[in-house]
Amino acid sequence: MAEPVIRPRHDDDLPACVRTLAAVHRADGYPAAWPAEPERWLTPRELLGVWVAVDGSAVVGHVALTRTGPALAASVGHPEEQLGAVARLFVDVPARRGGLAATLLARAARAAAEDGRRPVLEVESGAAGAIALYERAGWRLVGTAPGDWLTTAGQPAVVHTYVGPV
Ligand SMILES: CC(C)(COP(=O)(O)OP(=O)(O)OC[C@H]1O[C@@H](n2cnc3c(N)ncnc32)[C@H](O)[C@@H]1OP(=O)(O)O)[C@@H](O)C(=O)NCCC(=O)NCCS
C-alpha cells in the first residue's frame, strides 16, 4: 500500500479532517471538549500554516502552525514574533505508530524555522503518547502550568510547554 502523502491542507479537506478528529476525540478525548464548530477549531485565526497526511481521499493526520499568544511567549521567554506554536496535531487511530506524527511535527517545525520562528507547543500532561513523541523528537520541557479547561476525567488540566530543537 502507498505511504500517506503530507501536503498543505485545502479548504475542501475540512470535512474529512473533522471526521478523523471525531474518531480521535472518541478514542483519546482529544480535544477534551468537542468543539461547537470543529472546522473553525481546526482553523484558528492565528494560523501560519496547516498540513494533512492523506491516504487516498482519507485524511489520516493533521498539524497546524500558529502564532503564539503573550502567555505562551512569556513562559518561553521569547517575543511572540520569534515563536510559532505547533497545534491541532492528531493521527487517525489505525494509522498510528508508523512515524506519521513525527513527520507532521517535523513539517510544522521546519515551516516555523523557515519563517524565522522557534517552534513551541503546549500539551496536556495526561497525553502520554504525545509527550513521548515530542521527547523522542528532541523537544525540551520548559514549563508546566494550570490549563483553563477540564480534562475528560473532569480534572483541571495541567499543561506542559515544550520548545523544539534548533
Ligand atoms: C500522539 C499522536 C499524534 C502520535 O501519532 P503517531 O503517528 O502514532 O506517532 P509516531 O508514529 O510518529 O510516533 C513516533 C514516536 O513517538 C513515540 N510515541 C508515539 N505515540 C506513542 C504512544 N502512544 N506511546 C508511547 N510512545 C509513543 C514513540 O517513540 C514513536 O516511535 P516508535 O513507534 O518507533 O516507538 C497520536 O497518538 C494521536 O493523535 N493522539 C491523540 C491526539 C493527541 O494527543 N495530539 C497531541 C495533542 S498536544
The ligand as an SDF file (V2000), in Angstrom:
LIG
                    3D

 48 50  0  0  0  0  0  0  0  0999 V2000
    0.2140   11.4380   19.7340 C   0  0  0  0  0  0  0  0  0  0  0  0
   -0.0850   11.0090   18.2900 C   0  0  0  0  0  0  0  0  0  0  0  0
   -0.2130   12.2550   17.3910 C   0  0  0  0  0  0  0  0  0  0  0  0
    1.0820   10.1220   17.7930 C   0  0  0  0  0  0  0  0  0  0  0  0
    0.8540    9.7700   16.4350 O   0  0  0  0  0  0  0  0  0  0  0  0
    1.6790    8.5840   15.7100 P   0  0  0  0  0  0  0  0  0  0  0  0
    1.5910    8.7990   14.2420 O   0  0  0  0  0  0  0  0  0  0  0  0
    1.2250    7.2770   16.2430 O   0  0  0  0  0  0  0  0  0  0  0  0
    3.1760    8.8620   16.2310 O   0  0  0  0  0  0  0  0  0  0  0  0
    4.5270    8.3430   15.5340 P   0  0  0  0  0  0  0  0  0  0  0  0
    4.2770    7.0180   14.8950 O   0  0  0  0  0  0  0  0  0  0  0  0
    5.0740    9.4190   14.6650 O   0  0  0  0  0  0  0  0  0  0  0  0
    5.4430    8.1540   16.8140 O   0  0  0  0  0  0  0  0  0  0  0  0
    6.8200    8.4860   16.7930 C   0  0  0  0  0  0  0  0  0  0  0  0
    7.4060    8.0990   18.1490 C   0  0  0  0  0  0  0  0  0  0  0  0
    6.7420    8.8160   19.2080 O   0  0  0  0  0  0  0  0  0  0  0  0
    6.5680    7.9440   20.3430 C   0  0  0  0  0  0  0  0  0  0  0  0
    5.1400    7.6310   20.5230 N   0  0  0  0  0  0  0  0  0  0  0  0
    4.1080    7.9780   19.7260 C   0  0  0  0  0  0  0  0  0  0  0  0
    2.9350    7.5360   20.2390 N   0  0  0  0  0  0  0  0  0  0  0  0
    3.2380    6.8940   21.3840 C   0  0  0  0  0  0  0  0  0  0  0  0
    2.4540    6.2130   22.3640 C   0  0  0  0  0  0  0  0  0  0  0  0
    1.1010    6.1320   22.2670 N   0  0  0  0  0  0  0  0  0  0  0  0
    3.0920    5.6760   23.4280 N   0  0  0  0  0  0  0  0  0  0  0  0
    4.4300    5.7600   23.5570 C   0  0  0  0  0  0  0  0  0  0  0  0
    5.2380    6.3820   22.6390 N   0  0  0  0  0  0  0  0  0  0  0  0
    4.6500    6.9440   21.5790 C   0  0  0  0  0  0  0  0  0  0  0  0
    7.3510    6.6840   20.0150 C   0  0  0  0  0  0  0  0  0  0  0  0
    8.7030    6.9140   20.3960 O   0  0  0  0  0  0  0  0  0  0  0  0
    7.2160    6.6330   18.4960 C   0  0  0  0  0  0  0  0  0  0  0  0
    8.2340    5.8750   17.8810 O   0  0  0  0  0  0  0  0  0  0  0  0
    8.0720    4.2560   17.7750 P   0  0  0  0  0  0  0  0  0  0  0  0
    6.6940    3.9860   17.2200 O   0  0  0  0  0  0  0  0  0  0  0  0
    9.1950    3.8880   16.8630 O   0  0  0  0  0  0  0  0  0  0  0  0
    8.2290    3.7500   19.1860 O   0  0  0  0  0  0  0  0  0  0  0  0
   -1.4050   10.1600   18.2030 C   0  0  0  0  0  0  0  0  0  0  0  0
   -1.3380    9.1210   19.1640 O   0  0  0  0  0  0  0  0  0  0  0  0
   -2.6590   10.9810   18.4570 C   0  0  0  0  0  0  0  0  0  0  0  0
   -3.2500   11.5100   17.5150 O   0  0  0  0  0  0  0  0  0  0  0  0
   -3.0810   11.0820   19.7390 N   0  0  0  0  0  0  0  0  0  0  0  0
   -4.3020   11.8260   20.1040 C   0  0  0  0  0  0  0  0  0  0  0  0
   -4.1740   13.3180   19.8380 C   0  0  0  0  0  0  0  0  0  0  0  0
   -3.0650   13.9760   20.6390 C   0  0  0  0  0  0  0  0  0  0  0  0
   -2.7550   13.6140   21.7690 O   0  0  0  0  0  0  0  0  0  0  0  0
   -2.4600   15.0020   19.9910 N   0  0  0  0  0  0  0  0  0  0  0  0
   -1.4250   15.7960   20.6090 C   0  0  0  0  0  0  0  0  0  0  0  0
   -2.0370   16.9920   21.2620 C   0  0  0  0  0  0  0  0  0  0  0  0
   -0.8080   18.0220   22.0280 S   0  0  0  0  0  0  0  0  0  0  0  0
  1  2  1  0
  2  3  1  0
  2  4  1  0
  2 36  1  0
  4  5  1  0
  5  6  1  0
  6  7  2  0
  6  8  1  0
  6  9  1  0
  9 10  1  0
 10 11  2  0
 10 12  1  0
 10 13  1  0
 13 14  1  0
 14 15  1  0
 15 16  1  0
 15 30  1  0
 16 17  1  0
 17 18  1  0
 17 28  1  0
 18 19  1  0
 18 27  1  0
 19 20  2  0
 20 21  1  0
 21 22  1  0
 21 27  2  0
 22 23  1  0
 22 24  2  0
 24 25  1  0
 25 26  2  0
 26 27  1  0
 28 29  1  0
 28 30  1  0
 30 31  1  0
 31 32  1  0
 32 33  2  0
 32 34  1  0
 32 35  1  0
 36 37  1  0
 36 38  1  0
 38 39  2  0
 38 40  1  0
 40 41  1  0
 41 42  1  0
 42 43  1  0
 43 44  2  0
 43 45  1  0
 45 46  1  0
 46 47  1  0
 47 48  1  0
M  END
$$$$
